[in-house]
Amino acid sequence: MNKLTSFTIKEVHKAYRDKLLTPTSFVDLCLQKAKQTSELNAFVNVTEDVAENHAIDSEKRFYIDKKIKPLDGVTIAIKDNFCTKNITTTCASEMLRNFVPTYDATVYAKLIKSGACLIGKSNLDEFAMGSGTVDSIFGPTRNSWGYNGETDWRIAGGSSGGSAVAVSSGACIAAIGSDTGGSTRNPAALCGVVGVKPTYGLVSRYGLIPLVNSMDVPGILARNIDDATEILNCIAGPDNLDSTTIKRKFQPIEIQENFDLSNLRIGIPSEYHCEGMNEEVIDTWRWVADLLENEKALLKTVSLPHTSVSIAVYSILNQCEVASNMARYDGLEFGLRTNEDYSTEELYASSRSQGFNNVVRSRIFAGNYFLLTRNYEKYFLKALKLRRLIANDFNFVFNGDNRVDLLLTPTTLSDAPLYGDFVSKHNRDQCALQDYCTQPANMAGIPAVSIPIRLSKSNLPLSLQLMGPNMSEQLLLNVAKRIETTTTTEILSKLNISIDTLPQKCQEILKLAACNQLEVDIDQLDPVAISLQQSLQISRKLNEEYEILKLKQKNTELQTQIDRNRKFLDGLRNELNCSRNSLASQTPNPENIQDHIKQMKQKVASYEESCKKATMKFSKLSVPDSVLPKALQAQLSVLNTLHEEAVAWRQRADDVVFTRDARDTFNRLRR
Amino acid sequence: MNFNNITSKILFFRLLSKRFSTKIPAAPVVTLENRQSPKLKVDSNTIALLERLSLVKCNNIEGVEVLEDSISFADKILHINTDNVEPLYSVLENENLSLRFDKVTQGNCQTDILKNATVTEDDYFVAPPGNIPLHEVNDNECNQSLKENEN
């Protein structure tokens, strides 16, 4: 019925290729889902416009350019402590309520470059300090599992609870969280999704607002191992903007079908069975260990002796680094600023007191206490030394004489607690319980993955954790995938099987039996037959309901499509009207174009006439000498001399005539 | 002796052993933590010093209790022997972490940088008068003892 909660990257890409869905329609569905489930409070900010723009880009690549990127049309949520350019990034704190980053976190930039579509920024504990997503200025996030309205609901785990609920409720395919002491794996475990904490330094922290710099890693939440691996492949690798990334080329991880577990050594650290651990969790742990043994893996008990003190060491280091990291929030350059103006320090103090909740303030306080000169060695250096012992425990287990390849442990001590029970404890006690199994991996920097296994008696997800040595993601995720498939098939085999999947012969026999039963009178029916009849009716009814629901779903899908088309058509119509209007206001108006042409023709005729006149006039004009060609000039000068000669000759001729006349008159007179 | 009986017994035993051969520890493992640590009291001078260092006003009974609780939680690990152990500052201590070239790669981002400030004047951030230590307003007499405490 509602496939949204089960879509994987592979399936959604297939649906795009088959045109059952398009990136824009799928993003719409996800946005709708995010709005429908707003009661769960998974999102701090649903970025509708951004998602639609990303979807349009994806759609273009998918159908027009045919250059498909690995995450095209894949909807994601980003924890609200990763910077996103021009999208508010609040850390769920009053301090950053109006903070708009001017740059993108590397993780987000890489995801968008791979084609992903951002559905929204997800909720978290203030500055990721917590393990329940209950300490947020936007209110707590509610687990979608076992949700029964306002009063009866479970916590989502934390601090990336918003991301986990966004994935499990179907608002997005995958989400990014951050993992400092288990903040990705813990909510993943309580919400029944996969949570991956990569090796420290494999994924860039640039743009992740820091909590504990030496332990923070971006984490991945997805519905299965394949999707989580796909996301990891897109975000992992060295980054020039983060000096603590491992500067080696990242080899993309390949998940193999039917990964061979024989001769794989898996360790069970005995210290992870701590006090307060739920019996159901132990059962699940045992069940999976036995399953792995059946797959020919070698299981052995190992010891990580410093596990039990790890949580206290973690709490010291966490508070010390928090005290130093939180020093940047003074209200001057960014963040909350109060109206205090007596002195700079007064302004700092009042802004920080208003901007931080009491969890953050008390961690800063305790951190500064441990860092006082008189306490520095006693607490801080001691904790760092113990941190080495904890890391050495792992080193020995992975590289020592009796070494193992991976470790299998629970992720949390129980299934998701009720909100009321959880908030009755103080934040430090909450974390001490919730982070017990997860924070050692952060202390040592090793990779870990939380895998949902089965449901508890109260129908809530139970998960286990796999840990491996540094940079062992390839092995870790392949074994996790194997556990995922084995447990799913194991669980499926215990369920009732639908008739369609049975062999033909069985189906025929069942049909025959059913027909025979139908012909028998009611009083002759045995209870089995009666229940068969009843279930037949129920199944018919269910089928009908299913069909109706399917049709309804289709209807809504069509409706959204129709709406979109209508919008599109309206847009086109508007555009047409606009262009018509602009045409009408233009001269010439197309309707009186003929007149216009006539006028133009007349004008042309008059122009021609004046042109003729002009040429006439021109021809009458004398040409200045300088314009004439040289040959002509020579001839002209010759002509001039000839003229002069002619004048001279004429004068001479006149003279001759005159003298002749004079001589004649003189002769006559003489006579 | 019935042969069938023996094989079934062996099978049964195997099943049993299968059930209990699991490597998961049956009971919680004893921890290294020191459980009886005396509750420490933090004096008001230290609280005032921490307030100045933290630049957070947090001077109430609940805040002090949480601090004391955090300290006693940390005290549980102090008895563990760490002689000749080097502190672990970074888990990447064995990695080559490269430095970038000393070249300008960013710039012209003044408007970006000023964008998120609440109060700016021309191209500057604005702060109230400096060099006035916190608490001068309300408890001048406390300052003397603070300075002695600040080490």
Interface residues (C-beta under 8 A of the other chain):
Chain A: N98 F99 V100 T102 Y200 G201 S214 N240 S243 T244 I246 K247 I268 S270 E271 H273 C274 E275 M277 I282 W285 R286 A289 D290 L299 K300 T301 P305 H306 S308 V309 A312 V313 S315 I316 Q319 A323 A327 D330 G331 L332 E333 F334 G335 R337 E340 D341 Y342 S343 T344 E345 E346 L347 Y348 A349 S350 R352 S353 F356 N358 R361 S362 I364 F365 A366 N368 Y369 F370 L372 T373 R374 K378 Y379 L381 K382 A383 L384 K385 L386 R387 R388 L389 A391 H426 R428 A432 A444 G445 N470
Chain B: K18 T22 K23 I24 P25 A27 P28 V29 T31 L32 E33 V42 T46 L49 L50 E51 L53 S54 L55 V56 K57 C58 E62 G63 V66 L67 D69 S70 I71 F73 A74 K76 I77 L78 I80 T82 V85 E86 P87 L88 Y89 S90 V91 L92 E95 N96 L97 S98 L99 R100 C109 D112 I113 K115 N116 A117 T118 V119 F125 V126 A127 P128 P129 G130 N131 I132 P133 L134 E136 V137 N151
